[in-house]
């Protein structure tokens, strides 16, 4: 006889008890069984990103069995509250043994935002009078400073423009030439744009720009 059981809960570790009978004599065997074997599948926590100065978030370990938890923060619960970027790890222990997994928590500046500005990602300075210039559309922006770099970090253009009007307008930033007037090659470039609204609020944009001829 080969007894079978389907574990609907899926991956995890389970205590299994088998009782056999023969000639009115019983025998009991207890054993811990690991479904799917791999320790990394015993629970799931994934990398995540938080905002600077944001409210704490909850990191939680999902495990289909009664277990003990130990985090590198010295917490011993299945869920912890965190608010700092770091690599967090947790060790889960039950009757079958111990399993360790980690999660990377990164941090970004969620206030790094755009405001009344439209920025293209491709321009074609081939003198056909069609999309020859890297231009942006702005509104209600009083001052703008920007810089453009090639893939080696060499600055192609830098400028500060102030005294702008609050109306909608197109602003030309770059003609696809170096600071010495040489034509730049087809490539992907990187821009950083800082600008100030008429309400004296500062905003930022950054991204990649393709020069195609």
C-alpha positions, -999 to +999 in steps of 0.1 A: +000+000+000+013+034-009-007+062+008-009+095-011-019+131-001-024+162-021-011+194-004-034+221-017-015+248+001+015+242-022+051+248-014+062+245+022+071+222+050+046+199+067+046+175+097+034+141+084+022+113+108+017+078+094+000+051+115+001+015+104-018-015+118-011-052+116-024-080+138-039-055+162-005-038+166+000-002+156+032+016+146+035+054+143+060+073+122+064+111+122+084+130+097+088+165+083+082+168+046+094+197+024+073+202-007+093+212-038+125+210-018+141+244-025+143+266+005+139+298-015+104+286-025+093+282+011+082+318+014+082+348-009+094+384-003+104+406-032+126+436-037+108+469-034+113+507-035+103+534-010+101+572-012+123+595+008+106+607+039+077+583+032+056+565+057+070+532+069+061+501+048+054+465+059+077+436+049+059+404+054+069+368+051+043+344+038+047+309+051+021+280+052+032+266+085+038+276+121+073+289+123+097+312+141+111+343+125+143+362+130+152+393+110+185+412+109+166+440+126+163+416+157+125+414+151+109+380+156+075+385+139+064+375+104+060+411+095+082+441+102+078+479+097+107+496+079+114+531+066+150+530+056+167+516+025+187+485+033+191+448+025+169+430+050+171+393+056+149+369+076+155+333+088+124+311+092+126+281+114+102+252+119+104+215+126+120+208+092+149+232+097+157+269+088+154+289+057+169+323+050+159+349+024+166+385+018+150+416+003+166+448-011+147+480-003+158+509-024+150+546-020+140+572-046+131+609-044+094+609-052+094+647-051+116+646-082+087+656-105+078+675-136+055+705-139+040+720-171+067+707-193+068+684-223+101+669-233+107+648-265+131+618-265+142+620-301+153+647-325+169+647-360+194+675-367+198+667-404+188+702-418+156+690-434+136+716-413+117+688-396+125+681-359+160+695-363+162+710-328+158+696-293+129+717-281+106+716-251+071+730-245+066+749-212+040+769-194+041+790-162+079+785-158+099+816-149+135+801-150+151+770-164+186+756-162+198+725-181+227+705-191+232+677-218+258+650-216+271+622-239+274+586-229+309+593-215+297+620-192+311+649-213+290+680-212+276+689-247+255+720-237+247+740-205+225+770-202+203+791-178+174+809-192+154+834-170+128+861-174+103+837-192+067+846-195+038+824-180+023+817-215+027+785-234+059+786-254+084+764-272+120+766-259+149+754-280+176+738-259+200+722-283+210+720-320+230+688-317+264+704-316+292+704-291+302+735-271+328+742-298+303+739-327+311+704-339+282+682-350+275+654-325+273+618-337+242+597-337+239+584-301+218+585-269+224+616-247+214+624-212+197+656-200+191+672-166+166+701-165+159+722-134+132+748-135+113+772-113+076+781-115+061+816-110+051+803-076+088+799-068+086+761-066+115+741-080+111+711-102+134+687-120+134+665-150+160+641-163+161+614-190+176+601-222+175+618-256+183+601-289+200+620-317+192+605-351+202+617-385 
